[in-house]
Amino acid sequence: MTRQDEQLLKKLLAMFEVEAEEHLSAIATGLLALEQNPADDRRQELIETTFREVHTLKGAARAVNLEVVVELCHALETVFAVLKRNRLTPPAELLDLLHRGFAQIRELLPGGAQEGSREAAATVIESLGQATNGLDGPAGIVVPTTTVTPLAPPPTLPPPAATPARPGAPRQTVRIATTKLDALLHQAEELVAAKLAAARQASELSALADELAHRRRVRDQARRFAGADGSTGLAAADDETYRWVADRLAGLASAARDDFRSLGKMIDNLLDGTKQVLMVPFSAVLEPLPSVVRDLSRAEGKEVELVVRGEELEIDRRIQEEIKDALLHLVRNAVDHGIEAPAERVRRNKPARGVITIAITQHDSGRAELAISDDGAGIDPAGLRRAARQAGLISAEQDAAMSDADALALVFRSGLSTSPIATDLSGRGLGLAIVQEKVERLGGSVRVEARPGGGTSFRLVLPVTLASFRGVLVEAAGAAFILPTRHVERVARVSVDEISTVEGRETIRLGGRTLGLVWLQDVMGIPGAIDGAADHRNVIVLSWGGQSVAFAVDRIHDEREVLMKGLGRQLRQVRHVTGGSVLPTGTIALILNVRDLMDGAALAPAPTRIVTGPPRRKSVLIAEDSITARTLFKHVLEAAGYRVKTSVDGRDAWASLTAEPFDLLVSDIEMPGINGLDLTAKVRSDRTLANLPVILVTSLGSAADRERGIDVGANAYIVKDSFDQSNLLQIASRLT
């Protein structure tokens, strides 16, 4: 091993150890949830999620040559494949064995290897093979026979070490913890909100100065027409005061405009500079791939060359961290599925050595394109359709109507594989589903181009940075939403006479095309009447994957720079929402996932046009110490027509409850001071408040926690991890 390879391996081992701990933590959470005997759909979701984590961990272990971990992950993966395909409930004994398997992986990590752990791993692998054979049911999964032999000792690996500083060399660089850089970027991003607020204030101040000047002119004209003689000192004083206020206001407005321009320039420079600190060349994430291609091609008996172009292009480090697993999946697929064996390539008049090319180019000013191509066998659309039909993913009618382009898109469906057997490299139908999920979560897109015998190319378009993007602000049912500009095809104002109904669905004609029309509030699950008296509809046309749908909204405001904030782990499951943004007015606008909206549009109910007067608004008190959760609940309930007041903890909520009437209390459980359970008990013991409906919202989802909520008199119990806004609104409607 050369010194360069040794240094690379040190870096890779250090990276792998951190990544493995993240995967093992997620796997442990999934196993514990499976032990709670969840419902069938939830159980399948947990098995699928854990399956993916093991699949990704195995690929990462292969990249650093930890073959024992790879073998153990493969045995564990096979168990999950049987559970998933046969929709089985894992027995307690099997869950214990799975826990043992993952504990064994942790012992095999570079920083925690213990004497005898390899022999113990061989025993666990044998037990997992026996368990798989015992589980195998009518689906007919073939479990490869595993011969348990003493595993060869691993090659001596250098321990992860920090990069030594060269004595005497000038310190031109400094090592900074990435957490500090992330915190710095967060602070810089917050200044963008201050810049937008300053712009709004400067605009309002200028408008006020203009209004005052206009009123002064009107007053002077009125006086001249009335023949005012100005003989009194009061009129003179009034004139002088008016002039002083007007001059002072004009000066303040001018200074505010200058300050805003200066502040805006400084903030933009700071944000751009901070972004650059986090920009790193693509080469950093591509470093492990040559060794991965070499090892996999040798294991497959193939000759493969990896060619990389454009690796000097820089991209946000956080994006690189997210896509490294996706890159590994695509390269593994190219070696295993794409490149043919040397004899087969020669028979097809191709060079014996196959080529995988990774090309990085600037797609536009804010996005980069990453193309992973091979000159292998390509993809057969007919074979994909056949495999999808056999897996139950499409019907015979869908198969017959499907174009080759649509068939190629099937490669991203979870559970679909054209490989005749699930090997330790691939064939489980997970890799490409993970790729699409990761890329789209970053706001990017992925597409596949292929033809039989002509090779395959996956093209990933990714944002260069995660900080901000351009979006269109719209309003629906009183709530503010932001739609990414890159997916907005056009906006229009359509007469109601131009809206037609076809098979119970509304359609409009725009630009010579017929488009489906749905109401954004219906897709979002926000109840509320639609004004049938209006003679026009505001429409925004969104496009995704070659499809276009028109969404009706109450108002279309403008296009603007948007700073996205995450909703946090507890609110990650909110339907159709990817994040939030604070508007200059202080209002929270939810950022919507266009792909999810397009899927939801097909299921949205036809609107009922009702002209209504303002109903009596029910009042809701929210007690929640998390500002993110508090803002989200307030946003959802206000959009549904409720009058909402918020409290930061139980004491604050009790003060509000005793000061004014409410129709509903929505309370978190884990709060400082008076928690949600104590607050509920206090409400029930008060003669005036005893009948007030109470919804408890918490991150605790065990049966014991629900029993505690019932014991103190709560009417409903919602778990944040699986929060669904329609569920909250349905319960609130029923209780009020």
RARA-V323382 format. One record per residue. N is the residue number from 0. RES is the residue in three letters. PSI is psi as a letter, one per 20 degrees, with the letter a starting at -180 (* if undefined). OMEGA is omega in degrees with one decimal (* if undefined). Layout:
BEGIN
n:res:psi:omega
N:RES:PSI:OMEGA
N:RES:PSI:OMEGA
END
This chain:
BEGIN
n:res:psi:omega
0:MET:p:179.4
1:THR:r:179.6
2:ARG:h:179.0
3:GLN:g:177.9
4:ASP:h:-179.7
5:GLU:g:178.6
6:GLN:g:178.6
7:LEU:g:-179.3
8:LEU:h:176.2
9:LYS:g:-179.2
10:LYS:g:-177.9
11:LEU:h:179.4
12:LEU:g:178.5
13:ALA:g:178.4
14:MET:g:-177.8
15:PHE:h:-176.9
16:GLU:g:178.1
17:VAL:g:-179.0
18:GLU:g:-178.3
19:ALA:h:179.6
20:GLU:h:177.7
21:GLU:g:179.9
22:HIS:g:-178.5
23:LEU:h:177.0
24:SER:g:178.6
25:ALA:h:179.4
26:ILE:g:179.1
27:ALA:h:177.6
28:THR:g:178.9
29:GLY:g:179.6
30:LEU:g:178.4
31:LEU:h:177.9
32:ALA:h:177.7
33:LEU:h:179.3
34:GLU:i:-179.6
35:GLN:j:-179.7
36:ASN:l:-178.9
37:PRO:r:176.5
38:ALA:r:-172.2
39:ASP:g:-177.6
40:ASP:g:178.9
41:ARG:h:178.9
42:ARG:g:179.2
43:GLN:h:178.5
44:GLU:g:179.1
45:LEU:g:179.0
46:ILE:g:179.3
47:GLU:g:-178.5
48:THR:g:179.9
49:THR:h:176.2
50:PHE:g:-178.8
51:ARG:g:-179.9
52:GLU:g:179.4
53:VAL:g:-179.8
54:HIS:g:-179.9
55:THR:g:178.5
56:LEU:g:179.5
57:LYS:g:179.2
58:GLY:h:178.7
59:ALA:h:179.0
60:ALA:h:178.7
61:ARG:h:-177.7
62:ALA:h:179.8
63:VAL:j:172.9
64:ASN:k:174.6
65:LEU:m:-170.7
66:GLU:h:179.5
67:VAL:g:176.9
68:VAL:h:178.1
69:VAL:g:-179.3
70:GLU:g:-179.9
71:LEU:g:177.0
72:CYS:h:-180.0
73:HIS:g:178.4
74:ALA:g:178.1
75:LEU:g:179.8
76:GLU:h:-179.4
77:THR:h:176.7
78:VAL:g:-179.1
79:PHE:h:177.1
80:ALA:g:178.4
81:VAL:g:180.0
82:LEU:g:-177.8
83:LYS:g:-174.6
84:ARG:g:-176.6
85:ASN:j:179.1
86:ARG:l:-176.9
87:LEU:q:170.9
88:THR:o:-177.1
89:PRO:p:177.3
90:PRO:r:-176.4
91:ALA:h:-179.1
92:GLU:h:179.6
93:LEU:g:178.2
94:LEU:h:176.1
95:ASP:g:179.9
96:LEU:h:178.1
97:LEU:g:175.9
98:HIS:g:178.1
99:ARG:g:-179.5
100:GLY:g:-178.4
101:PHE:h:173.3
102:ALA:h:178.6
103:GLN:h:176.8
104:ILE:g:179.9
105:ARG:h:177.8
106:GLU:h:-177.6
107:LEU:i:178.8
108:LEU:q:-175.8
109:PRO:h:-177.9
110:GLY:i:-176.0
111:GLY:j:-178.3
112:ALA:p:-179.2
113:GLN:q:179.5
114:GLU:p:179.5
115:GLY:i:-176.8
116:SER:h:179.8
117:ARG:g:177.2
118:GLU:h:177.9
119:ALA:h:178.4
120:ALA:g:178.9
121:ALA:h:178.4
122:THR:g:179.6
123:VAL:g:178.9
124:ILE:g:178.2
125:GLU:g:-179.9
126:SER:h:178.8
127:LEU:h:176.9
128:GLY:g:177.9
129:GLN:g:179.4
130:ALA:h:179.0
131:THR:g:178.2
132:ASN:h:179.0
133:GLY:h:-179.1
134:LEU:h:-171.0
135:ASP:p:-174.8
136:GLY:b:-173.6
137:PRO:i:179.6
138:ALA:i:173.3
139:GLY:k:178.5
140:ILE:p:179.0
141:VAL:o:179.5
142:VAL:o:-179.1
143:PRO:q:-179.9
144:THR:p:-179.6
145:THR:o:176.9
146:THR:p:-176.8
147:VAL:o:176.7
148:THR:q:176.8
149:PRO:p:-176.0
150:LEU:q:-179.4
151:ALA:q:-179.7
152:PRO:q:-178.3
153:PRO:q:174.8
154:PRO:q:-179.1
155:THR:p:-176.6
156:LEU:p:178.0
157:PRO:q:-179.9
158:PRO:q:176.1
159:PRO:p:-177.9
160:ALA:q:177.3
161:ALA:q:178.8
162:THR:p:-177.4
163:PRO:q:176.6
164:ALA:q:179.6
165:ARG:p:-179.2
166:PRO:p:175.5
167:GLY:i:-178.8
168:ALA:q:178.6
169:PRO:p:-177.4
170:ARG:n:178.6
171:GLN:i:177.4
172:THR:r:177.9
173:VAL:q:178.9
174:ARG:p:-177.9
175:ILE:p:177.1
176:ALA:p:-178.9
177:THR:h:177.7
178:THR:h:178.5
179:LYS:h:177.7
180:LEU:g:178.5
181:ASP:g:179.2
182:ALA:g:178.2
183:LEU:g:178.2
184:LEU:g:179.2
185:HIS:g:179.5
186:GLN:g:178.6
187:ALA:h:178.7
188:GLU:h:179.8
189:GLU:h:179.7
190:LEU:h:177.5
191:VAL:g:177.4
192:ALA:h:177.9
193:ALA:h:178.6
194:LYS:g:-179.9
195:LEU:h:178.3
196:ALA:h:178.7
197:ALA:h:178.1
198:ALA:g:179.8
199:ARG:g:-179.3
200:GLN:g:178.4
201:ALA:h:179.3
202:SER:g:179.9
203:GLU:h:179.4
204:LEU:g:177.3
205:SER:g:179.0
206:ALA:h:179.1
207:LEU:g:177.8
208:ALA:g:178.1
209:ASP:g:-179.6
210:GLU:g:179.6
211:LEU:g:178.1
212:ALA:h:178.8
213:HIS:g:-179.9
214:ARG:h:179.3
215:ARG:g:178.9
216:ARG:g:179.2
217:VAL:g:-179.5
218:ARG:g:-179.3
219:ASP:g:178.4
220:GLN:g:179.9
221:ALA:h:179.7
222:ARG:g:-179.2
223:ARG:g:179.9
224:PHE:h:-178.1
225:ALA:i:179.7
226:GLY:k:179.6
227:ALA:p:-175.5
228:ASP:i:177.2
229:GLY:k:-175.8
230:SER:i:-176.8
231:THR:q:177.2
232:GLY:h:-178.9
233:LEU:g:180.0
234:ALA:g:178.7
235:ALA:g:178.9
236:ALA:h:179.1
237:ASP:g:178.5
238:ASP:g:-178.7
239:GLU:g:178.6
240:THR:g:179.3
241:TYR:g:-178.8
242:ARG:g:-177.8
243:TRP:g:-179.9
244:VAL:g:-178.7
245:ALA:g:179.8
246:ASP:g:-179.7
247:ARG:g:-179.4
248:LEU:g:178.2
249:ALA:h:177.7
250:GLY:g:178.4
251:LEU:g:179.8
252:ALA:g:178.6
253:SER:g:178.8
254:ALA:h:179.5
255:ALA:h:178.4
256:ARG:g:178.5
257:ASP:g:179.4
258:ASP:h:-179.6
259:PHE:g:179.3
260:ARG:g:179.7
261:SER:g:179.5
262:LEU:g:-179.6
263:GLY:g:179.4
264:LYS:g:-180.0
265:MET:g:-178.9
266:ILE:g:179.6
267:ASP:g:179.0
268:ASN:g:179.5
269:LEU:g:-178.6
270:LEU:g:179.1
271:ASP:g:179.3
272:GLY:h:179.5
273:THR:h:176.1
274:LYS:g:-178.1
275:GLN:h:178.2
276:VAL:h:-177.5
277:LEU:j:179.1
278:MET:p:179.2
279:VAL:q:179.5
280:PRO:q:176.9
281:PHE:h:-177.5
282:SER:h:-178.8
283:ALA:h:-178.9
284:VAL:i:-179.4
285:LEU:i:-174.5
286:GLU:g:-176.4
287:PRO:i:-168.4
288:LEU:h:178.5
289:PRO:g:179.4
290:SER:h:177.2
291:VAL:g:179.8
292:VAL:g:-179.8
293:ARG:g:-176.6
294:ASP:g:-178.1
295:LEU:g:-179.3
296:SER:h:176.9
297:ARG:g:179.5
298:ALA:h:-179.1
299:GLU:i:-177.3
300:GLY:k:-178.6
301:LYS:r:174.5
302:GLU:o:-174.9
303:VAL:p:175.4
304:GLU:p:177.6
305:LEU:p:178.6
306:VAL:p:-178.7
307:VAL:p:177.5
308:ARG:q:175.4
309:GLY:k:-176.3
310:GLU:i:179.4
311:GLU:i:178.8
312:LEU:p:-175.5
313:GLU:q:179.7
314:ILE:q:-179.2
315:ASP:p:-179.7
316:ARG:h:-178.3
317:ARG:h:177.3
318:ILE:g:177.3
319:GLN:g:180.0
320:GLU:h:-177.4
321:GLU:h:-172.5
322:ILE:i:-175.5
323:LYS:h:177.1
324:ASP:h:178.8
325:ALA:g:177.8
326:LEU:g:-180.0
327:LEU:g:178.4
328:HIS:g:-176.6
329:LEU:g:178.8
330:VAL:g:177.7
331:ARG:g:178.2
332:ASN:h:-179.2
333:ALA:g:179.4
334:VAL:g:-172.5
335:ASP:g:-175.3
336:HIS:h:-171.4
337:GLY:f:-175.2
338:ILE:p:-179.9
339:GLU:r:173.1
340:ALA:q:-176.9
341:PRO:g:-178.6
342:ALA:h:180.0
343:GLU:h:179.2
344:ARG:g:178.5
345:VAL:g:179.1
346:ARG:h:180.0
347:ARG:j:179.4
348:ASN:k:174.6
349:LYS:q:172.7
350:PRO:q:-179.2
351:ALA:h:-179.2
352:ARG:p:176.2
353:GLY:r:-177.7
354:VAL:p:170.7
355:ILE:p:-177.4
356:THR:p:172.8
357:ILE:o:-177.4
358:ALA:p:179.0
359:ILE:p:-180.0
360:THR:r:176.3
361:GLN:o:-177.6
362:HIS:g:172.4
363:ASP:a:-172.6
364:SER:h:-176.3
365:GLY:j:-176.1
366:ARG:q:176.9
367:ALA:q:176.6
368:GLU:p:178.8
369:LEU:o:-178.0
370:ALA:p:176.3
371:ILE:o:-173.1
372:SER:q:172.6
373:ASP:q:179.8
374:ASP:k:-174.1
375:GLY:b:-170.6
376:ALA:i:-177.2
377:GLY:a:-179.3
378:ILE:p:179.0
379:ASP:o:-179.7
380:PRO:h:179.7
381:ALA:h:177.5
382:GLY:h:177.2
383:LEU:g:179.6
384:ARG:g:-180.0
385:ARG:g:179.7
386:ALA:h:179.3
387:ALA:h:178.5
388:ARG:g:179.1
389:GLN:h:179.1
390:ALA:i:179.2
391:GLY:j:-178.2
392:LEU:h:176.5
393:ILE:q:177.9
394:SER:r:177.7
395:ALA:h:179.0
396:GLU:g:178.0
397:GLN:h:178.0
398:ASP:g:-176.9
399:ALA:h:-175.8
400:ALA:i:-171.5
401:MET:p:175.6
402:SER:r:178.6
403:ASP:h:179.3
404:ALA:g:177.4
405:ASP:h:179.4
406:ALA:h:178.8
407:LEU:h:179.1
408:ALA:i:178.6
409:LEU:i:-178.1
410:VAL:i:-178.8
411:PHE:j:179.6
412:ARG:p:179.0
413:SER:p:177.8
414:GLY:i:-179.3
415:LEU:p:175.7
416:SER:p:176.3
417:THR:j:177.9
418:SER:p:-178.1
419:PRO:i:-179.3
420:ILE:q:177.3
421:ALA:o:-179.7
422:THR:a:178.0
423:ASP:i:177.7
424:LEU:g:-173.8
425:SER:a:176.9
426:GLY:j:-178.0
427:ARG:i:175.4
428:GLY:k:-177.9
429:LEU:h:-168.2
430:GLY:g:-175.1
431:LEU:h:173.6
432:ALA:h:177.5
433:ILE:g:178.9
434:VAL:g:-178.5
435:GLN:g:-179.1
436:GLU:g:-178.0
437:LYS:g:-177.5
438:VAL:g:-177.8
439:GLU:h:176.6
440:ARG:h:178.8
441:LEU:i:-177.1
442:GLY:j:178.8
443:GLY:a:179.2
444:SER:q:178.3
445:VAL:p:176.2
446:ARG:q:-178.0
447:VAL:p:175.2
448:GLU:p:-177.5
449:ALA:q:170.2
450:ARG:q:-177.7
451:PRO:p:178.5
452:GLY:i:-174.7
453:GLY:j:177.9
454:GLY:r:-176.2
455:THR:q:177.7
456:SER:p:172.9
457:PHE:p:-177.6
458:ARG:o:-179.9
459:LEU:p:174.2
460:VAL:p:-172.2
461:LEU:q:172.0
462:PRO:q:178.9
463:VAL:h:178.7
464:THR:q:-178.3
465:LEU:i:-167.7
466:ALA:g:-174.3
467:SER:r:179.0
468:PHE:r:177.5
469:ARG:p:-178.8
470:GLY:q:178.2
471:VAL:p:-179.7
472:LEU:p:178.0
473:VAL:r:179.5
474:GLU:p:178.6
475:ALA:p:179.7
476:ALA:k:177.3
477:GLY:i:-179.1
478:ALA:q:-179.9
479:ALA:p:179.4
480:PHE:q:177.8
481:ILE:p:178.7
482:LEU:p:-179.2
483:PRO:p:-176.4
484:THR:h:-175.7
485:ARG:i:179.2
486:HIS:j:179.3
487:VAL:o:-178.0
488:GLU:g:177.7
489:ARG:r:171.3
490:VAL:q:-176.2
491:ALA:q:172.6
492:ARG:o:-170.0
493:VAL:p:175.1
494:SER:q:179.3
495:VAL:h:178.2
496:ASP:i:-179.9
497:GLU:i:-179.5
498:ILE:p:179.3
499:SER:q:177.0
500:THR:p:179.7
501:VAL:o:-179.6
502:GLU:l:175.9
503:GLY:j:-179.9
504:ARG:q:-180.0
505:GLU:q:178.6
506:THR:q:174.5
507:ILE:r:175.7
508:ARG:p:177.8
509:LEU:p:177.1
510:GLY:k:179.3
511:GLY:j:179.4
512:ARG:q:172.8
513:THR:p:-177.4
514:LEU:q:171.8
515:GLY:q:-179.5
516:LEU:p:176.1
517:VAL:q:178.6
518:TRP:p:-178.1
519:LEU:h:-178.8
520:GLN:h:177.4
521:ASP:g:179.0
522:VAL:h:-179.8
523:MET:i:178.9
524:GLY:k:179.9
525:ILE:o:-179.4
526:PRO:q:178.4
527:GLY:q:-179.2
528:ALA:q:176.6
529:ILE:p:-175.3
530:ASP:o:179.7
531:GLY:i:-178.4
532:ALA:i:-178.1
533:ALA:q:-179.1
534:ASP:i:178.0
535:HIS:q:175.3
536:ARG:p:173.2
537:ASN:p:-172.3
538:VAL:p:172.9
539:ILE:p:-176.8
540:VAL:p:179.4
541:LEU:q:179.1
542:SER:q:177.3
543:TRP:p:175.0
544:GLY:k:178.4
545:GLY:i:179.2
546:GLN:q:179.0
547:SER:p:178.4
548:VAL:p:177.2
549:ALA:p:179.2
550:PHE:p:177.4
551:ALA:p:179.7
552:VAL:r:179.5
553:ASP:g:-178.9
554:ARG:q:170.6
555:ILE:o:-173.2
556:HIS:f:-176.3
557:ASP:r:171.6
558:GLU:q:-175.6
559:ARG:r:172.0
560:GLU:p:-175.0
561:VAL:p:175.2
562:LEU:o:-174.1
563:MET:p:174.3
564:LYS:q:176.6
565:GLY:q:179.2
566:LEU:i:-178.6
567:GLY:r:-175.0
568:ARG:h:-173.3
569:GLN:h:-176.4
570:LEU:k:-175.8
571:ARG:h:-173.7
572:GLN:j:179.2
573:VAL:p:-172.1
574:ARG:p:174.3
575:HIS:j:-173.7
576:VAL:p:177.6
577:THR:i:-179.4
578:GLY:a:179.6
579:GLY:r:178.4
580:SER:q:178.7
581:VAL:p:178.6
582:LEU:r:179.3
583:PRO:h:178.5
584:THR:i:-176.3
585:GLY:i:179.0
586:THR:q:175.4
587:ILE:p:174.1
588:ALA:p:179.2
589:LEU:p:178.2
590:ILE:p:-171.0
591:LEU:q:176.5
592:ASN:o:-173.0
593:VAL:h:179.9
594:ARG:g:178.0
595:ASP:h:178.5
596:LEU:g:-179.6
597:MET:g:177.1
598:ASP:g:-178.9
599:GLY:h:-179.1
600:ALA:h:-179.3
601:ALA:h:-176.6
602:LEU:i:-176.0
603:ALA:p:179.5
604:PRO:q:175.4
605:ALA:p:-175.9
606:PRO:q:174.5
607:THR:o:-176.6
608:ARG:o:-179.0
609:ILE:p:173.9
610:VAL:o:-174.6
611:THR:q:169.0
612:GLY:r:-179.2
613:PRO:o:178.8
614:PRO:r:174.4
615:ARG:p:-176.1
616:ARG:p:175.0
617:LYS:q:-177.3
618:SER:p:-177.8
619:VAL:p:173.4
620:LEU:p:177.8
621:ILE:p:175.2
622:ALA:o:-174.4
623:GLU:p:-177.6
624:ASP:i:177.4
625:SER:p:-177.5
626:ILE:h:179.5
627:THR:g:-179.9
628:ALA:h:-178.9
629:ARG:g:-179.5
630:THR:g:-179.5
631:LEU:g:-179.5
632:PHE:g:179.0
633:LYS:g:-179.4
634:HIS:g:-177.8
635:VAL:g:-176.4
636:LEU:g:178.2
637:GLU:h:178.1
638:ALA:h:179.0
639:ALA:j:175.4
640:GLY:j:179.6
641:TYR:q:168.7
642:ARG:p:-170.0
643:VAL:p:170.8
644:LYS:q:-176.7
645:THR:q:175.2
646:SER:q:-174.1
647:VAL:i:176.9
648:ASP:a:-176.4
649:GLY:h:-179.7
650:ARG:g:178.7
651:ASP:h:179.4
652:ALA:g:-179.7
653:TRP:h:177.5
654:ALA:g:178.8
655:SER:g:-179.0
656:LEU:h:-179.1
657:THR:i:-177.3
658:ALA:h:-177.8
659:GLU:q:-177.3
660:PRO:q:175.7
661:PHE:q:177.5
662:ASP:i:-176.1
663:LEU:q:173.2
664:LEU:p:173.9
665:VAL:o:-171.9
666:SER:p:168.3
667:ASP:q:176.9
668:ILE:g:-174.3
669:GLU:n:178.1
670:MET:q:175.9
671:PRO:q:-179.8
672:GLY:d:176.6
673:ILE:o:179.0
674:ASN:r:-174.9
675:GLY:h:179.1
676:LEU:g:179.0
677:ASP:h:178.6
678:LEU:g:178.4
679:THR:g:178.4
680:ALA:h:180.0
681:LYS:h:177.3
682:VAL:g:-177.4
683:ARG:h:-178.9
684:SER:i:179.8
685:ASP:p:-174.6
686:ARG:h:-178.7
687:THR:h:-173.1
688:LEU:j:-169.9
689:ALA:h:-176.6
690:ASN:j:-179.2
691:LEU:p:176.9
692:PRO:q:-178.1
693:VAL:p:172.3
694:ILE:p:176.2
695:LEU:p:179.2
696:VAL:p:-173.6
697:THR:r:174.1
698:SER:i:179.6
699:LEU:p:-173.6
700:GLY:j:-177.4
701:SER:r:179.0
702:ALA:h:-179.8
703:ALA:h:178.7
704:ASP:h:177.9
705:ARG:h:178.0
706:GLU:g:178.7
707:ARG:g:178.1
708:GLY:g:178.5
709:ILE:g:-177.5
710:ASP:h:-178.0
711:VAL:i:173.3
712:GLY:j:177.3
713:ALA:q:179.0
714:ASN:h:-178.8
715:ALA:q:-173.7
716:TYR:o:-178.4
717:ILE:p:179.6
718:VAL:p:-176.1
719:LYS:h:-175.8
720:ASP:h:-179.7
721:SER:k:-174.8
722:PHE:p:177.4
723:ASP:o:-174.3
724:GLN:h:179.4
725:SER:h:177.5
726:ASN:g:178.0
727:LEU:g:-177.8
728:LEU:h:177.9
729:GLN:g:179.3
730:ILE:g:179.6
731:ALA:g:178.9
732:SER:g:-179.4
733:ARG:h:-175.1
734:LEU:h:-177.6
735:THR:*:*
END
